[in-house]
Every structure is written in C-alpha cells, then in structure tokens.
Amino acid sequence: MNKLLIISGPTATGKTKFAAHLARRFDGELISADSRQVYRGMDLTTGKDRVDVPTWGYDVVDPDEEFSVSHWVKLAKRAISDIQSRNKLPIVVGGTGLYIKALLEPLQTINIPPNKKLRKKLQKLLVNALQKMISRGDMNDSDWNNPRRLIRKIEVLNFKRGPLAKQQGVPLSNYDSLIIGLTAPIAKLDARIDERMMARKAAGIEEEIVALRSKYRANLPAMSAINLNEHAYARRQLTWFKKQKDIHWFDITKEGWMARVEKLVDAWYTTK
C-alpha cells in the first residue's frame, strides 16, 4: 500500500478538520505540513487543531530550536512509512506548500546543511546588502525581501561552490499521491480568518504571545508566527498553490463540495 493523500490550501479553510473526517472514513492518520505548528508552546499562535485522530508533526521542537524543510521531510517520511506499515492511509495536511513540494519532488538543496559561521556573518547585513550578493532568479517578492530566504540562498550557493558539493539528479517520489486543495473566495477567507482570530483571542492568544516574548528572542524564525497577519499569509499561500500542478481544487463555499471530494478520494483509494 503506497497511497498518500494530501489536503492543502490556504489558512482558515478547515483543512485539518476535514482531513480528520477523511481519516476516520478511510482508516488514516494525519501528518501536519505546517512550518509553524512544529513548535511547542505555540498552540493558539499557530492555530493548531487538536482532532480526535493520530496527528504527526505537532510540537516537534521548541521555538529556539532549528527546524527546516529537510527536518520535516525526514519526519514525514518516517511517519508515512510507519502509517503504511500498519495498513493505514497517511494524510498530509497543511498550508506550507514548500514542505509538500519537497516531499513529492525532492529538492537538490534540501540536505545542504546550515553554515552557522556564514549565517552569523550574514545576519548582520541589511536586506539590500544580501540582495546584492545573489541574482534574483525566480524568487518572488516575498522571498526576495525576506532576509532568512536570502541567507539560505547564499548558503546554498556557497555550499555548491565548495568541495563537498555533489551535483546529481534527484528522483521523484514513488508515492501514489492525490492532492486535494481547499479554497474559497478572498472575501470569504477574510471573514473566516477574522472569526477564527476572535476565537483565539477569547481562548487567550494574547497571553500566549506575552509568554513567548518573555522567553524567546524576537528574531527567531518561530517568532514570526506571532505577527498575526493571517490575511497576508492566506494570500501568499494562494499565490504559491496556484502555481503548483496536479491539485484538485474544491471551493468550500459551494454546496456539496465534501461529497465530491469523498467520491474522488474513494475512487482513487480503491484503485490499485
């Protein structure tokens, strides 16, 4: 059994709850593909949905510990192997598109290790100085103005020029995968985000943020999650996913969308 179901799309579309529904129906377990939800102590800040089916990928590291796409792919592969060994269906669910892409189309750069000495040096530079060190290539506006993304690109280029670099092709994964994308019109997404943020505030998100700020440095990658600009985050996710291939999109505001997804999954699941 080599089936792998993926539920993707922007924030506030109910991906986790729907994935849990499918897990109950098809005897599956979830693997979170969310770069923010790997951190402990950030439940409300990152919108962790605690559902009643086994979920891998929550609370993996503390906010001051390093965690990259390479770490996640290794975790996801272990989880998938474990789930499949018990004849259950692994369901990857989340909105971090790079994680999903790296799992299905392994990146040549994924296992290039961090260069802590170089990072320490580059972190002292402003964005425009980092930009001058590389060509933009296919970097989008968000990544081009993100110092962490720029530093990683410089780090990768530096490694490739070094003696340890190995230039070789990377095969595609051999999973029999089905990718479902949940979406909604922007106005509906914004309304759902506002509703969810009100619920988080009522649950104590502001207290969680105060506790995090008192314990961790503000410039840690994990701490970017406390920005709370979920509207902009949803738009970045939509931009990413719209460029990806082989996603079966379903508008959650349309009547009968769940039944249509279930029919598609059932046909795929029962095909050898």
C-alpha positions as CSV (number, residue, x, y, z in Angstrom):
1,M,0.0,0.0,0.0
2,N,1.7,3.2,-1.2
3,K,-1.2,5.6,-1.1
4,L,-0.6,9.2,0.1
5,L,-3.5,11.7,0.4
6,I,-2.7,15.4,0.7
7,I,-5.1,18.1,1.8
8,S,-3.6,21.6,1.1
9,G,-4.7,25.1,0.6
10,P,-4.7,28.5,2.4
11,T,-5.4,29.0,6.1
12,A,-8.9,29.1,7.5
13,T,-10.4,26.6,5.0
14,G,-10.9,23.9,7.6
15,K,-8.2,21.5,6.2
16,T,-7.4,19.7,9.5
17,K,-11.0,19.0,10.5
18,F,-11.8,17.8,7.0
19,A,-8.7,15.7,6.9
20,A,-9.7,14.1,10.2
21,H,-13.1,13.3,8.8
22,L,-11.4,11.5,5.9
23,A,-9.0,9.8,8.3
24,R,-12.0,8.3,10.2
25,R,-13.6,7.2,6.9
26,F,-10.5,5.7,5.3
27,D,-8.7,4.5,8.5
28,G,-5.9,7.0,8.3
29,E,-3.6,9.2,10.3
30,L,-2.6,12.8,9.8
31,I,0.8,14.4,9.2
32,S,0.9,18.1,9.7
33,A,2.6,20.1,6.9
34,D,2.8,23.4,8.7
35,S,6.1,25.1,9.3
36,R,4.7,26.9,12.3
37,Q,2.9,24.1,14.1
38,V,6.1,22.1,14.7
39,Y,6.9,24.5,17.6
40,R,5.9,23.7,21.2
41,G,4.0,26.2,23.2
42,M,2.5,28.0,20.2
43,D,-0.9,26.4,20.0
44,L,-3.1,29.4,19.6
45,T,-0.5,31.5,17.8
46,T,-0.2,28.9,15.0
47,G,-3.8,27.6,15.1
48,K,-3.2,24.0,16.0
49,D,-6.3,21.9,15.6
50,R,-6.3,19.1,18.1
51,V,-8.5,16.5,16.4
52,D,-9.5,13.0,17.5
53,V,-7.2,11.1,15.2
54,P,-3.5,10.5,15.5
55,T,-1.5,13.5,14.2
56,W,2.2,13.6,13.5
57,G,4.2,16.8,13.2
58,Y,2.8,18.9,16.1
59,D,5.1,20.0,19.0
60,V,8.3,18.7,17.5
61,V,10.8,21.3,18.7
62,D,11.0,24.3,21.0
63,P,10.8,27.8,19.3
64,D,14.5,28.4,19.8
65,E,15.5,25.1,18.1
66,E,16.4,24.8,14.4
67,F,13.8,23.2,12.1
68,S,13.9,23.2,8.3
69,V,12.2,21.7,5.3
70,S,14.8,19.0,5.4
71,H,13.9,18.1,9.0
72,W,10.2,18.0,8.1
73,V,10.7,15.7,5.1
74,K,12.6,13.2,7.2
75,L,9.9,13.3,9.8
76,A,7.1,13.0,7.2
77,K,8.8,10.0,5.5
78,R,9.2,8.2,8.8
79,A,5.6,8.9,9.7
80,I,4.4,7.7,6.2
81,S,6.4,4.5,6.5
82,D,5.1,3.8,9.9
83,I,1.4,4.5,9.0
84,Q,1.6,2.4,5.8
85,S,3.3,-0.5,7.6
86,R,0.1,-0.7,9.7
87,N,-2.1,-0.7,6.5
88,K,-3.4,2.7,7.3
89,L,-3.7,5.8,5.0
90,P,-1.2,8.6,5.6
91,I,-2.9,12.0,5.1
92,V,-0.6,15.0,4.8
93,V,-2.5,18.2,5.7
94,G,-1.3,21.8,5.8
95,G,-0.6,25.0,4.1
96,T,3.2,25.1,3.9
97,G,3.5,24.4,0.2
98,L,7.3,24.0,0.2
99,Y,7.0,21.1,2.6
100,I,4.6,19.3,0.4
101,K,6.6,20.0,-2.8
102,A,9.8,18.8,-1.2
103,L,8.1,15.6,-0.2
104,L,6.8,14.8,-3.6
105,E,9.6,16.4,-5.7
106,P,12.8,16.2,-3.6
107,L,14.9,19.3,-3.8
108,Q,18.6,19.1,-4.7
109,T,19.3,21.6,-2.0
110,I,17.3,20.0,0.8
111,N,20.1,18.2,2.5
112,I,22.6,21.0,2.3
113,P,23.5,21.6,6.0
114,P,23.3,25.1,7.6
115,N,26.6,27.0,7.8
116,K,26.4,28.6,11.2
117,K,29.5,30.7,10.8
118,L,28.3,32.1,7.5
119,R,24.8,32.7,8.9
120,K,26.2,34.7,11.8
121,K,28.1,36.9,9.4
122,L,25.1,37.4,7.0
123,Q,22.6,38.1,9.8
124,K,24.4,41.4,10.4
125,L,23.6,42.7,6.9
126,L,20.5,44.6,5.7
127,V,18.2,43.1,3.1
128,N,19.6,45.3,0.2
129,A,23.1,44.1,1.0
130,L,22.1,40.5,0.9
131,Q,20.3,41.0,-2.4
132,K,23.4,42.4,-4.0
133,M,25.2,39.1,-3.2
134,I,22.9,36.9,-5.5
135,S,20.8,37.1,-8.6
136,R,17.1,37.2,-8.0
137,G,16.3,34.3,-10.4
138,D,12.7,33.0,-9.8
139,M,12.4,34.4,-6.2
140,N,9.0,36.0,-5.6
141,D,8.6,39.4,-4.0
142,S,8.1,37.9,-0.5
143,D,11.2,35.7,-0.6
144,W,13.3,38.5,-2.3
145,N,12.6,40.7,0.7
146,N,12.9,38.0,3.3
147,P,16.4,38.0,4.9
148,R,16.1,34.4,6.0
149,R,15.3,33.3,2.4
150,L,18.2,35.4,1.1
151,I,20.6,34.0,3.6
152,R,19.6,30.4,2.8
153,K,20.1,31.0,-1.0
154,I,23.6,32.5,-0.3
155,E,24.3,29.5,1.9
156,V,23.3,27.0,-0.8
157,L,25.3,28.8,-3.4
158,N,28.3,28.9,-1.1
159,F,28.0,25.1,-0.5
160,K,27.7,24.3,-4.2
161,R,31.0,26.1,-4.9
162,G,32.7,24.1,-2.1
163,P,34.4,20.7,-2.1
164,L,31.5,18.8,-0.6
165,A,29.0,19.7,-3.3
166,K,27.6,16.7,-5.2
167,Q,25.7,17.7,-8.4
168,Q,23.4,14.8,-9.2
169,G,19.8,14.4,-10.2
170,V,17.1,13.6,-7.6
171,P,14.3,11.2,-8.5
172,L,10.7,12.0,-7.9
173,S,9.0,10.2,-5.0
174,N,7.2,7.0,-5.7
175,Y,4.1,7.7,-3.7
176,D,0.7,7.1,-5.3
177,S,-0.5,10.6,-4.2
178,L,-3.7,12.5,-4.6
179,I,-3.6,16.2,-3.8
180,I,-6.8,18.0,-2.7
181,G,-6.8,21.8,-2.5
182,L,-9.4,23.6,-0.4
183,T,-10.1,27.2,-1.2
184,A,-12.7,30.0,-1.0
185,P,-13.2,33.5,-2.4
186,I,-10.9,36.1,-0.8
187,A,-13.8,37.9,1.0
188,K,-15.0,34.6,2.5
189,L,-11.5,33.7,3.5
190,D,-11.0,37.1,5.2
191,A,-14.3,36.6,7.1
192,R,-13.3,33.1,8.3
193,I,-9.9,34.4,9.4
194,D,-11.5,37.2,11.4
195,E,-13.8,34.8,13.0
196,R,-11.0,32.4,13.9
197,M,-8.9,35.3,15.3
198,M,-11.7,36.4,17.6
199,A,-12.0,32.8,18.9
200,R,-8.2,32.7,19.5
201,K,-8.3,35.9,21.4
202,A,-11.1,34.6,23.6
203,A,-9.0,31.5,24.2
204,G,-6.0,33.5,25.4
205,I,-3.7,34.1,22.4
206,E,-2.5,37.4,23.8
207,E,-1.4,35.8,27.0
208,E,0.4,33.1,24.9
209,I,2.2,35.8,22.9
210,V,3.3,37.6,26.1
211,A,4.7,34.4,27.5
212,L,6.6,33.6,24.2
213,R,8.1,37.1,24.0
214,S,9.3,36.8,27.6
215,K,11.1,33.5,26.9
216,Y,12.4,33.7,23.3
217,R,14.3,36.2,21.1
218,A,12.1,38.2,18.7
219,N,14.4,37.4,15.7
220,L,13.9,33.6,15.9
221,P,12.2,32.1,12.8
222,A,9.5,30.6,15.0
223,M,8.6,34.0,16.4
224,S,7.4,35.3,13.0
225,A,4.2,33.4,13.7
226,I,3.2,35.9,16.3
227,N,2.8,38.6,13.6
228,L,-0.8,37.5,13.3
229,N,-1.2,39.0,9.8
230,E,-3.2,36.0,8.7
231,H,-4.9,37.8,5.7
232,A,-1.5,38.4,4.1
233,Y,-0.4,34.9,4.9
234,A,-3.5,33.4,3.2
235,R,-2.8,35.4,0.0
236,R,0.8,34.2,-0.1
237,Q,-0.4,30.6,0.3
238,L,-2.9,31.1,-2.6
239,T,-0.2,32.5,-4.8
240,W,2.1,29.5,-4.1
241,F,-0.5,26.8,-4.6
242,K,-1.9,28.3,-7.7
243,K,1.5,27.7,-9.4
244,Q,1.6,24.1,-8.4
245,K,0.4,21.2,-10.7
246,D,-2.0,18.3,-10.1
247,I,-4.1,19.9,-7.3
248,H,-7.8,19.1,-7.4
249,W,-9.4,22.3,-6.2
250,F,-12.7,22.5,-4.2
251,D,-14.4,25.7,-3.1
252,I,-15.6,25.1,0.4
253,T,-18.4,27.7,-0.1
254,K,-20.0,25.6,-2.8
255,E,-22.8,23.2,-1.9
256,G,-21.9,19.5,-2.0
257,W,-18.1,20.0,-2.1
258,M,-17.4,17.5,0.7
259,A,-19.3,14.8,-1.1
260,R,-17.4,15.5,-4.3
261,V,-14.1,15.2,-2.5
262,E,-15.1,12.0,-0.8
263,K,-16.2,10.5,-4.2
264,L,-12.8,11.4,-5.7
265,V,-10.8,10.0,-2.8
266,D,-12.9,6.8,-2.7
267,A,-12.2,6.2,-6.5
268,W,-8.5,6.8,-6.1
269,Y,-8.2,4.8,-2.8
270,T,-9.8,1.7,-4.3
271,T,-7.7,1.8,-7.4
272,K,-4.6,-0.4,-7.3
